[in-house]
Every structure is written in C-alpha cells, then in structure tokens.
C-alpha cells in the first residue's frame, strides 16, 4: 500500500481547527499550543509574533483523508463540523516558526506520536500515571525506541509528518534568504535552526531517519547532549499563593521596566531596605507558557518565596493563554533543587525533551 498523501498548510496564524485539535491533545501538545496562544494573545489581529509579521509561520501537516472518495468541499464541511472539539482521526504535526528570533528558540514542533497512549515504552506521568487519564508520555533519554524494535506503520507515517514540517521550515528559510538578496543562507537566515522543547520520542525517530542535529551552543564540549524534564502542574492543585505568607515588609507586584537591570546584573542586594521597591524575587512565563525564570536573591532564600512565587504566577497569568488549567516548567535533569521545588507544588515529571 502506498503511503498516504501528506497535506502541509502554512499560514501566518493558527486556524481555529488547529487550536481545537491541539487542545484535544493536551497536555502533550502544550508547548506548541501555548506558543500559538501567545501569538494570538499578543497580536489578536494575526499580524504575527513580533514586528516582522512575515517571519511568523504556522505549519500544520496531516494525511489527506480518502482523496479520491470525497470532494474538497465535502471534506472542508466535515472539518468545520468537528472544528470546535478538534475531532479528527489520524496523526498530525504542527509547528510555530519564527526564524527571526535567533539565537532564541525559532521552531516549536508537536506531533501526536508524542501522546502517552502512542508510546508503549513510556512510563507515565512521574512513572505512576496522573490526572485526566494520562498514562504515558515519558521517554527516557537515548531510549532504544528507534533501534530496539521495528516501528509500526502508524509510527512511520507520523514521523513522515514531522519530516514534512521540517522540510517546510527549510523552505521558509530558503525563501527568506532569497528575499534578502542572493539566496545564500548567511547571517540572519543561517543554516542551523534552534528547535525547542523537542520530545525525546520525536528526536530519536528523526535521528533514525538520518536527520542531522547539533547540540546547542550552551552545552559544554564534554557533554554529548542535555535533557530536560517537562514538569506539569494543574492550576487548581497548586498551593495557595499566601501559604506561606510573605515575610513582613514584602508585597507582590508586577515587574517594571526599571527592574530589568536588576535581573540582568544579578547583583546582590543584601543591604537594600525592604521598603525601597527593589525586587528580591522574580519569575517569568516564556512564550510557550512555561516558567522560564524563577530567581530569589540569596539573602531572601529559605523563606518559601520561590514556591509562593511560582504558584502565584501560574494562578494569575496562565489563564491569559487559555482556560485548560495546565502549567509547565522545563527543568534540566541535573537541577535537583528546581526538581524538588516543582515536586513540592504538585508537579509531575512527565516526559523528556531537549533543544
């Protein structure tokens, strides 16, 4: 039987159908869904993720369903009927692409092959299963999934979709280079692309396909690869932000522009007065809705501020992205303190990823 035909759509903003389909695959689709929700949140008119709207692309790959049995209009009508719930059978892949964000993450990819029910080697959320019927999703770094057994036809077809998305990214890269001059991939559109939060199942599958990967620049030469765990949280299960209560003289506040210098310098402020408005702890949500930075100045540690700050941030701001109640943090596998913090507020180490 010949492989099914792949349809690859490229749009400047996500369609309602794609968003609905990603929501139907939570929490595994969380990185890409949050990235697209941020784009919609920041630019509701669909103008893109930054001041260069033509640099933003949403890629959506799926198998064409019975191409000879249905007319295109009938297929579109069926899709519209299932749009609200994201109902559609078969694997799919999606990506948010913005090559202009280098050296930051330029591509976020999701494939439904990542879902726990599709991986017989996964060990469940925190190895024990979890909320909402989650029974899988954790791929061990370097797992022999791609080498230890023959992949099923469905798995191969799912990887075909990811490869199609990556080829779409390459096409965007070439087109942008051409529009900049002689078509040579240099400078802003250089050949290497930083893909973020890549599920280990997908990474292993792509390596088996011969896709070349280079470790990111911040990984030491003596380390082959670095892995993070995707820690998941349910907002309704987070401890209340006021437990423990803030120490006397402290208050919650939004970050101000003038506070940026403190974050950048990371200078000790142990002798500053508590009432002068200088921040002593801060946290940010990334473009994909994860807790990107959480810092407490050294002299204010061991007071429960990190725990309270993480909970308050997720309770207060995750609803800006969506109402699904999922929060997340990407924690380096060697960062035991951050892992302990995530565990203390109910987080579950759910799958392995890397950049």
N, C-alpha and C positions, 0 to 999 in steps of 0.2 A: 504494500500500500504506500503510495507516495506521501511525503509529509504534507500536513495541511498548509494552506496558504496563510502567510502572515500579513496582517494589516498594521501598518505603523502610521499613527497620526502625530503630527507636530503642530502645536498651537501655542499662542503666547500666554494663554491662561487655561486652567483646567476646566473641563466641561462638568456640568452638574452630575452627569452619569459617572464620570471617572471618580469624582469626590465621593459619590454614594457607594461606588464599588470598593473604594479604599476603606471607607468606614465599615463596610461589611466584613472586612478582613482584619479589623483591629484585634489585638494590639500589634500584630506583626507588621502592618502597613504604617505604623505610627510615624517613623522618620519622614517618609515622603509625604504622607498626609499632612503632618504639621508644617512641613516646608511649603506646601501648596496653600494651606490655610493662612500662613503668614503672608504669602503673596497677595491673597485676596483681602486680608485684613489691612495690609499696608497700602495696597493700591486697588481699591474696590472697583475701579473702572477698567481693570485688566491691563493697565499700562505697563506692568512688569514689576520687577523686584527692586530696581534701582533707577538711576537717572538715565539709563540706556535701555529703554524697553525692548529694543530689537535683539538684545543679548539674552533675553529670557525665553526659554522654550520648555514646553511640557510635552513629553513623549509618552505615547500610550500604544503598546503592542499587544495584539491578541490574534487568535486564529480566526480566520474567516469561517463563518458557520454556513455549511451547506451552500457554497457559492452558486451551484447550478440548480438548487431547489427553490430558491427564493429570489424574488426581485429585490433590488436595493431598497425601494420604498417600503416594502413589507418588512425588511429587516430593520430599518430605521424606526418603523412604527412599533415593532416588538421591543426594541431597545428603549424607546420612550416609555412604554408601559412598565418596564422594570426599573426605570431610572431612579425613582425615589428611594427604593430599597437596595439598589445596586445589584439586583438579581441577574446573574448571568453565569452560565456553566463554563467550565474550562479554565485553564491557566491564563494569566495575563501578566504583563510587566509594565511598569511606569517609572518615569524619571522626571526630576526637575533639574534643568540645565541652565547654568549661567556662567559661561566661561570667563566673563569679565571679573569674577570675584577672586581670581588667583592673586596671592598664594593661598587664599582660604578655600574651603570646600567648593568645588564647582559643579559636582554632579551628585545627586541623591537617587538611588535606584531601589526599587522594590519589585519582587516577583512573588506570586502566590505560592511558589515552591517553598518559600521560607516558612509557611504556616506549619504549626506543630503537627497537624494531622497528616501532613505530606511527608514527614521525615521519621522513619522507623528507628533512627539512631538517636533521636532527641530524647532528653531525659526529663522534660517537663519544666515548669517554672520552678526554679530553685531546686530542681531534682525531685520534686514531690507533687507536681501539678499545682493548680491555683484557681483563681476566681474565674467566673464566666466560662467554665468548661475548658479552660486551657489545659492541654495535656502534652504539649511539646513545645519545641522552638529553640532548644539549647543545643548548639552544635559545638563540639569540642575543637579547639584549635588544632589544625593539622589532622583532623579526623580522616579516616581512610574511606569516607563515603564515595569519593571519586575513584578510588583504586581497589577497594576491597570487594566490590561486587559489581555486577552489571546493572547499570541504571535501567529503569523501566522506560518504555516508550513515552509515557506521560512526562517523566522527568527530563528526558532528552528534548521533548517538544517545549517544555517550559524553559530550558536553557537556550533553546533556539530564540525564544522571545527576548531574553536578556541580551543575547548577541546582536539581535536586530536593533535593540535600543542603543547599544554601544556603537554600532555602525551608524545609527542616526546621529549620535553625538559627534562622531568623526566627520560626518557630512556637514554638520553645523560648523565645526572647526575649520574645515576646508573653505566653506562658503565665506566665513568671516575673514579668513586670511586673504581670500581673493578680493573681497571688498575693500581691504586695507591697502592694496597695491598690486604687487606682482604675484600674489598667491603663495608666497613662501611662508611656511609655518615658523615664524620667529616672533620674539617679543611677547606681546600680549596673547598671541594665539600659538604658543609653542606646543610641541607635540605631546608632552606629558600632561595628563589631566588628573586632578585630585578628586577621587570618588570617596565620599564619606559614608560612614555607618554601613559598610558593606557586610551583609550577613555571611558568616563563615561557610554555610552551605553553598551559597552562590559563588563565593570566592573559590572554593575547592572545585566546583563544577566548571568554572571558567578556566582555571589552571589546567584541568583535564582536556579542555578544548584548545589549549595552546595559547591562550590569551596572556600576553606579557604584562607583568606587574612589577613595579618598583616600589620599594618601601619609601615612606615619606621622609623628608629631609631631617626631621627632628629625632629619628630613630638612630641610636648610636651604631657605629660601624660594626661592633662586636655582636650586635643583636640582629638575628635574621628577620624577625617580624615582631610587631607589638599588637597585642589583642586587648580589647575592652569587653566588659560585660554590659549588656543592656539591662539596667535595673528599672523595673516597672513599679509604679505606685497607683493606687486607687485614691482619688482625692477624698472620698468620703471616709476612708480608713485612716487618713493622716491624723496624728495627734493635733489637738487644738494649738494654735499659734501661741496662746498665752500660757501654755504649760510646757516648760516652766515660765514663770512670769519674767519679764525683762528686769534686769537689775535696776535699782533706783537711779534716776538721772538719765536713763536711756529712753528713747522713743523710736517708733517705726517711722520711716519717711521714704519718699521717692528719691531716687538718685538724681543729683543735679549736675549740670554741665561742669560747674566748677569743682565737682568731686572727682572728675576723671583723672586729674593729676595725681590724686592720692592712689588710685588704682594702678596707674602706670608706674609710679615710683615705688610703691610698696614700702614706703619709708615707715619706720617705727614711729608711732605717735604715743608712746607710753607716758609722756609727760604732758600731754594735752589735757585740758579740762574737759569733763564730760558734757558740759552745757554749752560748748562753743560751736556745736553743729558739725564738727568733724566726724565723718563716718568711721566706725570702728569694726563694722562687719557689712559685707555686701554680697549679693548674688544676682546673677543674670540668667534669663532664659535665652537660649540660642534661637536661630532661625527655624530650627526643627522642633522647638518647644522643649528641648532637654535643658536640665540645669547645667549651664555651660561653665559658670564660675561660681564658686562659693568660698569666701575668704573671711576669716576672723583675725584681726590683729592679735599678735602673740600675747600681749598682756591682758586680753579680754577672753582668752580661751578657757575651756573647762567650766563654763558657766551655762552651757546649754544653748548658746546663741546660734551655733550652726544648725542644730536641729530645729529650733524655733524659726530661723530664717528660711530654711528650705521648705518647711510646711507652709509658712505664711505666703511665700512666693507662689507656690503651686496653687494654693487655695484662692489667692487673689487674682492670678493672671492667666492660668491655663484656660479659663472659660473664654478668654479673648480669642483663642484658637477654635474651640469647639466645645460642645456640651457632653462629650463622651466620657469625661471623668478620668482619663488616663494621663499620668505624668511619667517622666522617664529621666534617667541620667546615664551617661556613658562613662564607666569607671574603668580605668586601666587595671589590668589583672594584678599588678603588683602594689596597687594603692589600697592597702588593708584598712587604713583609717577611714577613707571615704566609703569603702565597702561596709564597714561597721556602722557608719552614720546612716547609710541607706537602709541597712537591716533594722536599725533602731526605730525608723519611722515606717516600718512595714514594707519596705521594698523587697522585690523578688528578682534575683539574678536570672534572667530569662533566656538569653542567647548570647552568642559570641559574635563580635564584629571587629572590623578594623578599617583603617584608612589606607 
